Amino acid sequence: MLTLHHLRIGRSIFTVWLAEELELDYQIQEYLRNPETMRAPATLKNVNPLGRSPAIEDDGMVLCESGAITCYLLEKYDPDHKFSPRRTDLQAWAEYMQWLVYPEASVFAPLFMRMLAMRSAEAKPFLESYSAPEIALHFGHIANKLAGNEFILGDNISGADFGISYVIGLGERLGAIADYPTLTAYLARNRARPAFVRALARGVE
Ligand SMILES: N[C@@H](CCC(=O)N[C@@H](CS)C(=O)NCC(=O)O)C(=O)O
């Protein structure tokens, strides 16, 4: 059976949400962060050498990186392409891939800088002078794309919505989305989906 290694608090709840959208048969292995360092427990390194979550085990294979896990799960468990365009529609697929990799590749870094600055006992003006305009750039970009759309690619949910929801949720925790009602509404809509509610019942955020 598919095993999903889920570290609280973090991005893996969005993989649990995807598993629920796909109505997969899976089990969750849950990990708690060290409350002082906020790092993952060493046991996660028994799963993958980087000790990162999400990670999945399926058919004897261990896979990390949330975007790669999304692609794998959809390739295997979404043969009708309800959550991604077919590659034969090359432009639609390329746009989908762009939005799928964008959260981890571009949006996360300035959010992480803010998180570290907020956790630091001393002010970090250099970090904040870089991260604040970058966060505004990315959240403005996502809000523009979402304007009038229910999901990032239009009327239908896709694999790209899981990572986008993660970075917006992180932005919410960091107090960075108050100026973007479009993002707040998108997050609320996604969290209200039955699959997300089921995900939260199985693996707390
Ligand atoms: N780019 C990776 C990032 C994975 C990652 O860093 N996950 C965090 C949890 S949200 C983690 O495992 N952190 C462990 C630690 O910092 O000790 C992905 O998209 O999966």
The ligand as an SDF file (V2000), in Angstrom:
LIG
                    3D

 20 19  0  0  0  0  0  0  0  0999 V2000
   11.3390   21.0900   -2.1020 N   0  0  0  0  0  0  0  0  0  0  0  0
   10.9420   20.0460   -1.1820 C   0  0  0  0  0  0  0  0  0  0  0  0
   11.0600   20.5910    0.2340 C   0  0  0  0  0  0  0  0  0  0  0  0
   10.8990   19.5150    1.2750 C   0  0  0  0  0  0  0  0  0  0  0  0
   11.0670   20.0820    2.6780 C   0  0  0  0  0  0  0  0  0  0  0  0
   12.0170   20.8280    2.9630 O   0  0  0  0  0  0  0  0  0  0  0  0
   10.1220   19.7480    3.5570 N   0  0  0  0  0  0  0  0  0  0  0  0
   10.1920   20.2000    4.9160 C   0  0  0  0  0  0  0  0  0  0  0  0
    8.8140   20.1480    5.5560 C   0  0  0  0  0  0  0  0  0  0  0  0
    7.6660   21.3010    4.9090 S   0  0  0  0  0  0  0  0  0  0  0  0
   11.0560   19.2720    5.7110 C   0  0  0  0  0  0  0  0  0  0  0  0
   11.0010   18.0840    5.5130 O   0  0  0  0  0  0  0  0  0  0  0  0
   11.8260   19.7990    6.6450 N   0  0  0  0  0  0  0  0  0  0  0  0
   12.5970   19.0040    7.5260 C   0  0  0  0  0  0  0  0  0  0  0  0
   13.5590   19.7980    8.3210 C   0  0  0  0  0  0  0  0  0  0  0  0
   13.6670   20.9980    8.0780 O   0  0  0  0  0  0  0  0  0  0  0  0
   14.1900   19.2390    9.2050 O   0  0  0  0  0  0  0  0  0  0  0  0
    9.5310   19.5810   -1.5260 C   0  0  0  0  0  0  0  0  0  0  0  0
    8.8460   20.2820   -2.2930 O   0  0  0  0  0  0  0  0  0  0  0  0
    9.0960   18.5150   -1.1000 O   0  0  0  0  0  0  0  0  0  0  0  0
  1  2  1  0
  2  3  1  0
  2 18  1  0
  3  4  1  0
  4  5  1  0
  5  6  2  0
  5  7  1  0
  7  8  1  0
  8  9  1  0
  8 11  1  0
  9 10  1  0
 11 12  2  0
 11 13  1  0
 13 14  1  0
 14 15  1  0
 15 16  2  0
 15 17  1  0
 18 19  2  0
 18 20  1  0
M  END
$$$$
